Amino acid sequence: MEANGGPAADAVREISVGHSPDSDDAFMFYGLATSKVRVPGLKFVHQLNDIETLNRKAAEDGGQYDVTAISFHAYPYVQQHYALLSCGGSVGEGFGPVVVASRPAQPAEIGDLTIAVPGTMTTAYLALRLFAPEVKTVAMLFDEIIPSVVEGRCDAGLIIHKGNLTYSQQGLFRVVDLGRWWQETQHLPLPLMGIAVRRSLDPEVSAQVAGAVQASIRFALEHREEAMAYALQFSRAVDAQLAEQFVAMWVNERALDYGEAGREAVQRMLRLGYESGVIPHAAEVEFISPK
């Protein structure tokens, strides 16, 4: 692994990478996207899509990208073609997706509400179904959820991304924080999004990819100011202070390596999803570690 340049390999293999156009992903991939971190023999080509689109693309025709961000909920649907990296994910330590409503409500009332959700393949949706199995939902783009609740088109919304930090500014009320609920009931962090690598890649290449992602995250953490300046290009009109707060929540030591608790959290989330009937396939989780 080389940072800030280095000799190019004679033969270069192109690795397609799909991730979201959000400031936390941009921050993590800053090193690779700007060639501050290089891997001799590999060239990373980045494609940006929202997470639900990435979930669908990973499930179609054996997957579109060699490396892709996916919701952990989506993993059982793509596990034949992808394994998970042991780094690069979003894991909440006592916080996570939030159900919000236009009026004060108690968690026990969720069954009486129609909740807008950011796609049925997201881990946020899986967590909601584990919390309230019979909940009524309607899927829509994540950035349409807050307006739909404010305008009264839905009773409540399941908020992800920076909406977790801004919903009160729209006059909305928290009903339940699913990350806090998960921490209190499972005593584990809440795993939301991971990075998957195509199984058809040579194991040596997969390990190099894991090392490249980890090195890119470490480079960003060690060069926070310049990495944040790059990430702010993808902040979707959110002010710099809020974007920095969001990145700090999701890009940390757990992103460098899930650790034992993080790995256990992924496996337990998927096991409970299968046992509850939300996920039709039992997950056989495989983590690829950096070389």
N, C-alpha and C positions, 0 to 999 in steps of 0.2 A: 504494500500500500504506500502510495506516495502523496504527500501534501505539497501544494504550491508548485506543481510542475514535476518534471522528471522525464526520462527518455521514453519515447513512444515505442510500443512493440511493433515489430514488422507486420504481424498479422493481427488485425483488430476484429473482435467480435462485437456486434451491436446488440445491446440489451435494452429492450423496450421496457419502460417504467411508467406505470399509471398511478397517479396520486391526485389528491383533491387540490383545488385552487384556493386553499385556506392558508392563513399565515402560519399556522403551526406546522403543516406539511412543508410549506415553502422554507421555513426555518430549518427543519430537519434535513431537507434535501439541498440546502444551499451549497454545501461543499461539492456535491456531485454535479449539480446543475450549472455551476460556474467553473467547473474543472479545478477548483481549489484542492479537491481530493481526486486522485486518479488511480486507476488500477491498470497496470500494463496489460495490454491485450484485450481490454474491454472498453467499449464506448457506450455510455448510458444516454438514451434518447427518451425524453420526458414527455408524457401526454397527460393533460389535465382534464379531469371529470369530477363531478360530485360523487360522493361515496356510494349512493344507491346505484348510479350508472356503472360505477366500477364493479359493484357486486354483480350486476347483471352481465357485464362483459366477461367477468371471470367464469360465469356459469355457462356461457354460450360457446358451443363448438370447441370445448377444451381450453377455453380462455384466450383472450386477445393479447395480453401482455406477458412478457417473461417474468416481470416482477410487478406486483400490484398491491395497492392498499385495498383492504376489504374489511367489512364488518366481521367481527368474530362470529356473529350469527350466521354469516354466509359460508363459513368454512366447511360445514358438513356437506353442503351442496357442491363444493368444488374440490373436495379433498382427494378425489381420484387423480386430479391433474396438478394440484398445488400442495406444497407443505408450507408451514409458517416459519418465518425467521424468528429468532429469539430476541430480536430487537426491533425498534422502529415503530412500536405501537403506541396507542393512546390508552393509558390506564389511569383511572381516577382514584385518588386516595381520599375516600370519604365524600366525594362529590361526583356528579354525573348528570345525565339527562333529567330535566325537571318538567313535571306536569304543572301547567299554569292555567288559571281560569280568570274570567273577567269579574268574578266576585269571590269573596272568601269561601273556601270549601274545605272539608275535611277529607283525609285519605279514604275513609270508609265510603264516601260519596262517589268515588270514581266509577263504580258500576252503574251509576245513574246518568253518566255523562257520555256524550259522543266526543271522542278525542281525536284531533288531527295528529297524524304521525308522519315522520319523514321517511316513509317507505317501510314495507313489511320485511325487508331483508336486513334492516339495521339492527344492531345490538340493542339500541334504545328501545325498539319495538319488542324485542325478546324480553328485556328486563321488565317492561310494562306488563307483558302477558304473564310473566312469573309472579309479579306483584298482584295483578288482578286478572285472573284467567278468563273471565267472561266479559272483559271490557269491550265496548263498542268503539271501533276506530274507522277513520277514513284517511287514506294515504294522500299526501300532496308533497310538493317540493318544500324543503325545510324552510326556505325564506318566505313562503306563503303562509306559514302556520300562525305566526303572531298576528298578521293582519286579519286572518280569518277569525281568530278569537276576539280581537278588538272590535271587529265589525259584526260580531254575533252570528257568523255563519257556522261556527262550531262552539260547543260548550266549553271545550278546553283544548289545550295543545301540548304535545310532547316536544320540548324545546332542546335542541342540541346546538353545538357551535357557540358563537358569541351571544346568541340569544339568551343563554344561561346568565349572562352578565347584564343584560339590558332590559329584560322583560318588565321589571318594576317601573322603568321609565315610560312604559306604554300603559301604565295603570293596571297591570295584571298582577295576580296573586299566586304565590306558590301553593300548590296542593300537596305535592310530595317530591322530594329529591330522591331519585332512585339510586343514586350513588351512595347517599347516606343510608338509605334503607338496606342496601346490599351489604354495606360495611357492618351495620348493626346486627344483621341476621346471619351473615356468612363469615364475618370477621376476616374479610379479604378485600383487596381493592377491586374496583369494577373495571373489567377489560372491555373496551368498546371497539377499537379498530386495530388491526394488525397489518403486517406486510407479508405477502405470500410470494413464493418463488415456484416457478414451473418445475414439476418433477422430471420433465424430459431433459432438463439441463444436466450436464455432467456434474456429479457430486462435488468435484473440485471447483467448478464454476459457481455452484450454489453457495459454497462456503466463502468464495471470494466476494460474491454479491452481499452476503451477510456482513462480511468484514467491511465492505465499502459503505453500506448503509450505516453501520455503527461508527465508522470513521467520519462520515459526513455529519452525524449528530454530534459527535465529540468536537469536531471542528467548529460547528456552530456555537456550541456551549462555551468554547474557549475563545471565540471571536464574536461574542454576543452582539456588540454594537453594529458591526457590519452585516451580520446575519439578519438582525432585526430590520436594518435599512432595506435589505433585499426583500424580506418577508412582508414589509409594509406595502409593497406593490400589489399584494394579494389580499389586503385587509378588507376589501369590499366596502370602502367608504367609512370604515370604523376608525376612530381616532387612534393615534399612536399609543397613548397610555393604555387604552382598552386592549389593543392588539398585543402589547407587551404582557399585560396581565393574562391574556388568554394563552399565549405561548408559554409563559412560565408555569401555567397549570398543567400543560400536557407534554411539554418537552423537558425532561428531567432525567435523573439517574435511572428511573424505571424504563425510560425510552431506550437507554443504552443497553439494558438487559432486563428482562422481566423479573428475573430472580425467582426463587422457589415459590414465593407467595403469588407472584404474577402468573406463573405457569399453572399453579393449582387453580387460580381463579378462572383462567380460560377453560380448563378442563371441567371444572364444576359447573360453570355457566352452561356449557354445551350439554353436559350430562343432565342437568335439571331441565333444560329445554327439551331434550329427547324424552325424558321420563314424564314430562307434563303433556306431551303430544304436540307441542308447538313445532318442534323439529322432527321430521319424519325419519331422519337417518342418524344412527349412532355415530358420534365423531371419534375418529382415531387420530388424535392430535400428534403431529410430528414437528419438532422444532429443529431448525437448521441453525447451527451456531457458526460464528465467524471463524475463518481459518486462522 
